[in-house]
Amino acid sequence: MTDTAVNTGEVAVFWICSILAVAGALGMVLSRKAVHSALWIALTMINLAILYVANSAPFLGMVQVIVYTGAVMMLFLFVLMVVGVDSSDSLIETIKGQRLAALVFGLGLAGLLIWGIANGLAETNSVGLDAANAADGGNVQGIAHLIFTKYLLAFELTSALLITAAMGAMVLAHRERWTNPPKQKDLSIDRFLGDGHPGNLPNPGVYARHNAVSTPALLPDGTPLEESIPAPVRARMDAQPVDHADVRDVHEIAEGAGE
């Protein structure tokens, strides 16, 4: 394969993955539903992993897929399942000045990203990832060398920040009980003293001609028990009437068979 073909392939991968990654980032920010935002950010993470692998950083690509797309995204979806996709956030600030602080930190992060990209483009003695990987014997060794030497303090601060964020999420999600949870004795008393049926209701169709869900159960005296029919069926007025003549015929046949 010629160098021109390799360069053409790299350029194609870069433009396709970069466009999809940016589209996923914009979709995550602009989506009105949290589930859609989670799916958009998954698209961004997958395309970033492809870009890492294409730029001779397979370890970062695998970490991007396994840790972020796999573990972190599953955590996001688990939180959405617990909180609910239709829950709305309160627009009242509980901490004064948090919007201004978020704006300042966002502008600072954007400035750092722009500075880093401009510094990388203006660097004249850049050796590339191939030479950087060869210096320490591989991509994994090179990352380990940088993390545990030059960027050790930043790495430890980041880990402490993640632990603090996890603890903060647990504190915010915790809800104090104002009353003691009901005991089994209290539930039993409320069940028999309440207005509802104290025992288990018979299933639809019990003591009836057939076991259709729309057929009410019959009490021993032949009275239909409307509560045995599911509430949606009753709301749609789809409950089937009981033909007492047929029920009487069935009893007569059963008594004759018993004799």
BELMO-V640849 format. One record per helix or strand. SS is the DSSP state (H for helix, E for strand). FROM is the first residue (numbers start at 1). TO is the last residue. If there is no record, write none. Layout:
BEGIN
SS|FROM|TO  SS|FROM|TO
END
This chain:
BEGIN
H|3|30  H|34|54  H|58|83  H|98|122  H|128|136  H|139|150  H|152|173  H|184|193  E|215|215  E|217|218  E|224|225  H|226|228  H|231|235  E|240|240  H|244|258
END
